[in-house]
Amino acid sequence: MPPKIHHYVPQFYLARFVDDDGHLWVYDKHIDNVFCSSPRNVGCEKGFYTLPELLEIGADVTHLETQFSEIEGEASSIIACWLTQLEQHDRVMIPEVNREVMSQFLVLQLLRTAEAREQLLEFAEGLVQEKIASLPEQDPRADATSLHAHLLWDEELIASMSERIKGMIWVFARNHTTTPFCTSDHPVLIKSKDSKDWLMGSRVFDAGVYLVYPLTPEWILYCKDPSHWTNLLPFDCRVSPVQFTMYMAEHENSGQIGMSRRFVYGNSADFSFTRMFLDLHPESRDPNRERYEYPDDDDG
């Protein structure tokens, strides 16, 4: 039987954010609730990638889920290798083939979530309203899964986005503070070139932007546009010499909180900073919130 529950955030990834007892702590920002779960039971929806139209032609209705499982297996091994190296060295050896796999993995993770689907639907609805869409009579929400799948199956788009990320400067950073990194149901984020705004959408081609991807509560990966961040070229595949402060860790966490669709994940039941951030940005609790780019609250 094909899997009925489809993860848009991989279980292997979420497993890196569990506590010492194997528990994953979850904050539901829509209802201000904290609960304990497991990587198996979060970051997923029933039939999220199931395409009924494939059933009509006798094809596998869970084809997307199967494809994701394959690249997740490769990404899991690669990240495990990175973390082993990071514990011993300040440099990570990334073969070309691994860089290609991880670039594609990051693109797919950026595009595959429930938040990404919502952004896509809003964009499509805008096109329909403006009579720009090719099928102006179609309601995008009536076929949300197919619309999302069309994006994920766009080989040219995925390839071009992957190539863009592959050519970026990949810098790892370690968080030694008492404030661990959290993650969310939309874990790959994009930051503006001035580091002041978390950007909505898949804007990897914007000049100067960079990707931010927490790997564990202690490690984070940045992928930065080399045309803007030329001073970081010597640190490609290396550990940043910058020492993290509590403020810096909280700032990275603010991106996960603000840009998530609903759930924030961590290795502790303490979500006091999450609540404080949402008190400052109450619109982020609303599932029907007006979407905008979350600014850094501190220009420093």
N, C-alpha and C positions, 0 to 999 in steps of 0.2 A: 504494500500500500504506500502511495506517495505521502510525504509529510503534509499534514493539514496546517500546522503552525509554521509560519514562515518568518524567519528572523531578518530584519533589515539592519540590525546591529549584530555582528557575529557573536556566537557564544564564546569562542576562544578569546575574543577581545575582552568581553565583559568579565571573563574569569580572571583577568589580570587585575581587576578592581575589587575583588572580594577581600573580606577581613581574614584574620588568622583561623577562624572557624569555618571558612568557606561561604560566608554569607555576603550577599550583595545588598547594600542598603540603597533604598530608592526614595526619592522625594517627588511627590506628585504636586506640581506647582499650580494645577488647576484648583485643587481642593485643600492645599496646605496640609499634606499628610505624609508621614514617614512610615515606611514599612520595610520589612526584611524579605528578601526573595532569593532567587538564584539566577544565574545567567540563562538557564533553560527557559525561564518563565517571563522574561522581560525583553524589550527591544524587538517585539514580534507582534504579529496579528494573524488571525486565522485566515488562510487563503489570500494573503496580501499580494502574492504574485500569480495567483491562479488566473489563467486566461480561458474563459469558457469557449471563445471562438476557435481555439485550437482543438477542443473536443469535437467540434463539428467536422473536422477533417481527419480525425483519428490520431491527432498528435498528442504529445505529452503536455498536459495542461500546466504542469509545474516545471516547465523547461527552464525558466529563469532561475528558480530556486536551485535547480540542479547545477546550473552554470556558476552561480554564486558559491555553492559549496566547494566546487573545484578550486576556484581562485582563493577561497578562504583557507583551504588546506595548505596551499603554497605560502600564503601570507603569514599564517600562523608559524610555520617553520622558520621563515625568514626573520620575523620579529623576535622569536625565541633566540635565534643566533645573534641578533643585534644585542639583546639584553645580556647575553653571556659575555660578549666582547666588551660591552660597556662597563661591566663590573671589574674588568681587568685592564682596560686600556682607555685612552682618550681618543681613539680613532676606531671607526667601524669599517671593515672591508666589505664593500657592496659590489659584487660582480655585476656586469652589465645586464645579464639576464634577470638578476634579482631586482635591479633598479627598474627594469621594464615591468616586472610583475607587480611591484609595489606601487608604481605610478598608476597602473590600471586599477589596482585595488583601491587606491585613494580616490580616484575619479568615481568608481562605482559606489564607494561608500558615501561620497558626497551627494550622489544623485539618487540613491536607492531608498532613502528614508521616508517616513510619513511626512516629515516637514518638507522635504524636497518635492514630494507629490503635491502637497498643498500649494507650494509656490508655483509649481507648473500649472496647476488648475487655475490659479488666479491669473496667471499670464495668459492662458488659453481663453479664459472667460473675457479678458480684456480685448483680445483679438476679435472674438466673436462680436462683442458689443460695438467695436469700432469697424465691423464689417471687413476686417483684414484677413480673418481665417478663411481657409479654403472651403470649409463647410459651415457657412454662417448660420444654418438652421440647427446645427448640432449643439446640444448642451454638453460641454466637456465633463461635467460631473456625472452625467449618465453613463459614461464609459471611462471612469477615472483610471481603472487598472490598465486598460488598453493604451490610453494616452501615456501613462507612465512607462509602460513596457516599450512603446515606440521610441521613447527617449533613450531607454537603456539598451535598446537593440540598434541604435544608430551607430554603426561601426565607425563611420567617418568622424563623427563627433567625439566618440570615446577615444579614438586613436589620436585625434588632434589635442584633446585635453591631456591625455596621458603623456604625449610627447612634450607638451608644455611643462608638466610637472617633472618629468624625467630630467629636463634641462635646467631645473632650478638648483639652488644651493641647499643641500640637505644638512641641517645643523641639529644636533641633539643637545638637550639641556637637562641638567639634573637639579632636582628640588630637594634640598636638605632641610627645609624648614619643617615646622610642625603642622603646616597647612598642606595636606596632600592634594594632588590634582584630582579633580572629579572628571567624569565624562557624562555623556547624555545620550538621548535617543537620536541625536544628530551630531556625531562626534567630530567630523572633519569640518573645520571652520576656515573662513577666509578673512584676512585682515587687510586693511587699506595700507598703502605705502607709507603713510605718516604714522602708522600704528595707533591711530585714534579711533577707528571705526571697525566694528564687526560687520561684514558685508553680507547682505542677503543674496541668495542665488548662487549659481555656479560660475562666478566671475573670475576664473583663473587666468583669463587673457587680459585683464585690466593691468595697466602698467604699474609695476612696483609692488603688487600684492604678494602676500605669502600665505601658505597654508599652515594651520596650527592643529596638531593631532596628538593628544595625550596618549602615551603608550602604556603607562602604569601610573599609580599615584606618585611615583618618584621621577619618571622620565617623560619627556615630551619631545616631539619632532617638529621642526620648522622647515618648510620648503619655500625658499625665497627667490624672487625674480632677480637673476644675476645682472640684468641691465640697470637695476636700481641699487642693489645691495652688493656692489662690486668689492667693497671692503671686506666682505665675508667670504670671498672666494677661497682664501687659505683654510677656511674652516669647513669646507665641504666634507661630509662624512666624518666630522670630528665633534667632540664635545665642546660646547661653548665655554669660554673661560669666565663668563659672567656668573657671579654668585647670586642665586635666587634669594630674594627677600620674601617675607610674608605677603607684602603688598603685591609683588609680581605674581606670586602663586594665586592670590585672590583675583588678580586681574584676568589671568588665564581662565580661572573658574567662572568668572563673570560671563565670559563668552559662551561657555557651555550652558550656563543657566539661561541667559537671555535668548540664545539662538535655538534652544531646544524646543521641540513641539510641546512636550508635556513633562517628561521624566528626566531627572538628574540622578546619576548613579555614583556611588562612592563606597569606600571601605570603612565608613564610620556612620553612625546614626546622628552625628552632629551636623546639622544643616543650618546652623545659626547664620553663617555668612550668606547662604542661599536666601534665607528669609529676609535678611537685611537688604540684599540687592533687590529683591522683589518688592520690598516696601518702597524703594526708590523708583522702581519701574513697574508699578502695579499693572500696567497694560500687558505686560508679558505673561501674566497669569491667565489672561482671557484667550480661549482657543480661537476666538474670532477677532483677535486683536488687529489693529491697524499695523501693517508690517513696515518697519523702518530699520535703518542701520543703527545699531546700538553704539553710542559713543563711549569712549573711555571717560570715566567721571573725573579723572585727574590728568591734566595735560602733561604732567611730568612723566 
